[in-house]
Amino acid sequence: MGKGSSVVWRTILQIALATMLIIGGCNVFFGNLWTKATSSDELIQAVGSLFNGDLKKIVIYVLAAIEILAGIFMILDLFRIKSVDKLDDICVLIIMILWLVVFIVMGDILPLIRGRLDFVPFLSKISKDLVILCSFGIVRTKI
């Protein structure tokens, strides 16, 4: 593959990740507007395992706002705006750290250790989360 095709694939990956972040964050603020899912968002499930009450709501809303901002900055980064470049990198780094802590550690590993998950579904979920985490890394390094 040439350099041009890798730029195209990275751009598609960036658009997909930005869309995922924006929709995920908006679902926390406005409910599941775009889906008919009755189960709560993954973010709510992962954070809900550690926090209770008002602190849980605050943490969820802060993480959702960061998701939306990161998604918006990733879209704006496609237009090569210099002032957005640093903000995009910072937001994506924050999302990468949060994804590692919230989804992989709190959502995948802790329930497995506590004996609340079966091994095969655990592998499926952690592989999905690792693919997303690596995708953020690819987009962040601007390969």
Secondary structure in CASP SS format (residue, H / E / C, confidence):
PFRMAT SS
TARGET T0000
AUTHOR 0000-0000-0000
METHOD secondary structure of the structure
MODEL  1
M C 1.00
G C 1.00
K H 1.00
G H 1.00
S H 1.00
S H 1.00
V H 1.00
V H 1.00
W H 1.00
R H 1.00
T H 1.00
I H 1.00
L H 1.00
Q H 1.00
I H 1.00
A H 1.00
L H 1.00
A H 1.00
T H 1.00
M H 1.00
L H 1.00
I H 1.00
I H 1.00
G H 1.00
G H 1.00
C H 1.00
N H 1.00
V H 1.00
F H 1.00
F H 1.00
G C 1.00
N C 1.00
L C 1.00
W C 1.00
T C 1.00
K C 1.00
A C 1.00
T C 1.00
S C 1.00
S C 1.00
D C 1.00
E H 1.00
L H 1.00
I H 1.00
Q H 1.00
A H 1.00
V H 1.00
G H 1.00
S C 1.00
L C 1.00
F C 1.00
N C 1.00
G H 1.00
D H 1.00
L H 1.00
K H 1.00
K H 1.00
I H 1.00
V H 1.00
I H 1.00
Y H 1.00
V H 1.00
L H 1.00
A H 1.00
A H 1.00
I H 1.00
E H 1.00
I H 1.00
L H 1.00
A H 1.00
G H 1.00
I H 1.00
F H 1.00
M H 1.00
I H 1.00
L H 1.00
D H 1.00
L C 1.00
F C 1.00
R C 1.00
I C 1.00
K H 1.00
S H 1.00
V H 1.00
D H 1.00
K H 1.00
L H 1.00
D H 1.00
D H 1.00
I H 1.00
C H 1.00
V H 1.00
L H 1.00
I H 1.00
I H 1.00
M H 1.00
I H 1.00
L H 1.00
W H 1.00
L H 1.00
V H 1.00
V H 1.00
F H 1.00
I H 1.00
V H 1.00
M H 1.00
G H 1.00
D H 1.00
I H 1.00
L H 1.00
P H 1.00
L H 1.00
I H 1.00
R C 1.00
G C 1.00
R C 1.00
L C 1.00
D C 1.00
F H 1.00
V H 1.00
P H 1.00
F H 1.00
L H 1.00
S H 1.00
K H 1.00
I H 1.00
S H 1.00
K H 1.00
D H 1.00
L H 1.00
V H 1.00
I H 1.00
L H 1.00
C H 1.00
S H 1.00
F H 1.00
G H 1.00
I H 1.00
V H 1.00
R H 1.00
T H 1.00
K C 1.00
I C 1.00
END
